[in-house]
Amino acid sequence: MADIYENIVIGNFLFLLGHALGNRPIDDDPSVFSVNLLQQTPLDKTLGDVLMESSHFVRLIEFKRARNKSDKEAKKLELITDILQKDKNKHLLDVSREIHWYVETEYDGKSFASQALPYLDIFTQGACKFDLNDLIKSIVLEMTRGHISESERRLFKEYISTISMVQGPSGGSSGALALWADESGGLRYLPVSDIRYLSHTIENILQKECELSVQRQRLIDQQLELKPHRRGPGRTRGHERDGPSR
């Protein structure tokens, strides 16, 4: 019996996520998103399969088949847990359970099942679990909820930076792409040389887009001020009469 491999699940997950996002209104603020598939990159071992990031949102997701008996995740979980249990990193434990997720799928030849839970709770008995659809719904809500505090944003960046070092500083990295829509609705891309600095790049893009928007509005205002004011239709004194002339 052929199994449904992780890359097939990830492809459908990303399609369903895009479909769900397209059906929800997003606020008028400029949004820059980056969705990166990390399979077969150096960061696959240290981070996971999919990293999604914006100025107010981060999700890191690992996908695995139930039939995959590799001990890779057990070893990786041990490394991450050891790092987060250090006194200087314990404040990141709650952050991990919010943004770092594990998805396990199973296909028995007839039906397909999935369960999603925080990465730290992979082997925790009684851990709260969701299916893939619920995970997509929660991600869409978070991606479209608007701004977060600066302290939350710093914690997200700190978590990704911290666990990217589980294999040591020589573990390798990867480039990335940031995507956003300009004022005309056109899609724009910006390559990022190191995905670990993606958050910083997104903030710079938003800052530049905001500055350009202000400049464009200022130019429009100046052009309106330079236009001559037209008077409405009126009558000259010679035509201001009570009735028709004879």
ABEGO torsion letter per residue (X at the ends): XBBBBAAAAAAAAAAAAAAAAAABBBBABBBBBBBBBABGBAAAAAAEABBBBBAABBBBBBBBBAABABAAAAAAAAAAAAAAABAAAAAAAAAAAAABBBBBBBBAGABBBBBBBBAAAAABBGBBBBBAAAAAAAAAAAAAAEBBBAAAAAAAAAAAAAAAAAAEAAAEBBBBBBBBBBAAGBBBBBBBABAAAAAAAAAAAAAAAAAAAAAAAAAAAAAAAABBBBBBBBBBAAABBABBBX
